[in-house]
Amino acid sequence: MPRNIVYRPETEFIADLVYRSRTSQRLSQGEVAEKLGRAQQFVSNVETGKTAVQFVALLDLLQALNYDPHQFLEDLQARMGGSSKRAKKRR
């Protein structure tokens, strides 16, 4: 995945989870974009990590994919290897 100004490893994990959810449902980027009322390019940019998706837009995207936000966060945490180091430092 190309690195850009907003690149963080979490962006790549989110992109992969969104892509896997969409393709497992056999939805096109255009179909998801239509549900969101956005351009297909938005979905493409999220899936390629070119766009760091804001939280509210992520919730909308998860809803369009019928992806439970709680499950998404659990899946994201598992992909990141458990609890993040930052979260442990804050405790």
C-alpha positions in Angstrom: 0.0 0.0 0.0 1.4 3.4 -0.9 2.3 5.5 2.0 1.0 9.1 2.1 0.8 12.0 4.5 -1.9 10.5 6.7 -0.5 7.0 6.6 -0.6 5.0 9.8 -0.7 1.2 10.2 -4.2 1.4 11.5 -5.3 3.0 8.1 -4.1 -0.1 6.3 -6.0 -2.4 8.7 -9.2 -0.4 8.3 -8.8 -0.4 4.6 -8.4 -4.2 4.5 -11.4 -4.9 6.8 -13.6 -2.6 4.7 -12.4 -4.3 1.5 -12.9 -7.8 2.9 -16.4 -7.0 4.2 -17.5 -5.5 0.8 -16.1 -8.3 -1.3 -17.4 -11.1 1.0 -20.9 -9.7 0.3 -20.2 -9.4 -3.4 -20.9 -5.7 -3.4 -19.2 -3.4 -5.8 -17.6 -0.2 -4.7 -20.3 1.6 -6.7 -23.1 -0.2 -4.8 -21.6 0.8 -1.4 -21.0 4.3 -2.6 -24.6 4.6 -3.7 -25.8 3.5 -0.2 -23.6 6.2 1.3 -24.6 8.9 -1.2 -21.0 9.3 -2.1 -18.8 8.8 -5.2 -17.3 5.4 -5.9 -13.9 7.1 -5.6 -14.5 7.6 -1.9 -14.8 3.8 -1.3 -11.8 3.2 -3.5 -9.7 5.7 -1.5 -10.7 4.2 1.8 -9.9 0.7 0.6 -6.5 1.7 -0.7 -5.6 3.8 2.3 -5.5 7.1 0.3 -8.2 8.5 2.6 -8.0 8.4 6.4 -11.7 8.0 7.1 -13.2 10.1 9.8 -15.1 8.4 12.6 -18.6 9.4 11.5 -17.9 8.5 7.9 -16.6 5.1 9.1 -19.8 4.5 11.0 -21.8 5.3 7.8 -19.6 3.0 5.8 -20.0 0.1 8.4 -23.8 0.6 8.3 -23.8 0.4 4.5 -21.8 -2.9 4.8 -24.0 -4.2 7.6 -20.8 -4.5 9.6 -21.5 -4.2 13.4 -19.3 -1.4 14.7 -18.5 -3.4 17.9 -17.4 -6.4 15.8 -15.4 -4.1 13.5 -13.5 -2.7 16.5 -12.8 -6.2 17.8 -11.6 -7.3 14.3 -9.5 -4.2 14.1 -7.9 -4.8 17.5 -7.2 -8.4 16.5 -5.5 -7.2 13.3 -3.4 -4.8 15.3 -2.2 -7.5 17.6 -4.4 -6.9 20.7 -4.4 -3.7 22.7 -2.5 -0.8 21.2 0.7 0.3 22.9 -0.8 3.8 23.2 -3.8 2.5 25.1 -1.6 0.7 27.5 0.4 3.9 28.2 -2.7 5.9 28.9 -3.9 3.5 31.6 
